[in-house]
């Protein structure tokens, strides 16, 4: 796609998060706390995509995410690609790696779990990365990553 | 006290005099040092084979001499957010028989919880007063969370339908006591295998000892898939039965009966349908092995007929007595008292 056809303006330096399933776009915004940034952020969604049908795309100027921040995306958009931009060029492509532990990202679906009854962080252990199975650190209840509710 | 930069580490000096460094440098044997550490006791699956056997050996010592002053000067808090008679009495008796004093509450309504205090604040507050906290809570994972925030050891006396590790330890102790071993036993679990936390914990604890389990339950209360998966993953043999007959239980070493717990049902119609299904009667024991013993976490409702009480196979009352010894062992484990110290104890009250 040429620059003339580009629907979202290019950024000079920063991160472009691409191939977000369109409906997950704002969850990605929340997970990365983009609303709290002071640098320019461009959010686009419902673009057609061969990979995911309709996709979202987020361009964040002058911001480079840590691996820890990126791993948070594994819950909602495990297949997104983060393009690291330097002087309008893609210098690196990063993929999401599912971490062994998710802290304060996922809500436990057991209403009798302590995490739903006390002001505290949730902790989940990823017990099966292939099938996306999470286990609550406190009540031991398991849930599937695709069906989780975010904190 | 001030420190001087001698060698690679500071030498403590007191009033200018060098303290005997031998006292500081002497290393305890590793196993002894480990035993001296304080521990939480919140779940059973976190204990390995050696730790379980170690606790059982401790409990054996307390069976020989339950009355001691090993915990003299200590204060134990028992925080019971939901009703429990035998567990609380057993913990409090264990603390008293070891010379500790006990504080606490038996009903959350009389604590600051009713004013909206968080569990964290209650635990931190009580930690100021007590050397260890025994807690029962209706919320799952409460004890684990308490153990993460408390500066003193936390002992889980049951957290909802989740864990009840002290019951599990007394079950293991009783199995070992009646069979002379924990190895290679046929253990039959009967009744409510869906909601019964004691049977779930027993499976996890017995994984170290090559058991064969038999799950006897109606379909509505069958062993949940996650525990069957656990058995497969850990190489634990199991069979499932719906029939509860003399033939089915003829090869049992341990027959572990459970109560169909009304409070675990959201549908009371379902409870009424299954509550009388699995009742053990004396005439069902005709083919039982001589070593077979019947256990039950108690209280029973009607799942063991009263004529079974007179059978030599009945062991549930003695099992409850073992709760005292198991909980004395748990207190010592949590407060850093080793088996060696218990064996060399000179505070026994005869």
Interface residues (C-beta under 8 A of the other chain):
Chain A: X110 X112 X113 X114 X115 X117 X118 X119 X120 X136 X137 X138 X139 X140 X141 X142
Chain B: X118 X119 X120 X138 X139 X140 X141 X142 X144 X145 X159 X160 X161 X162 X226
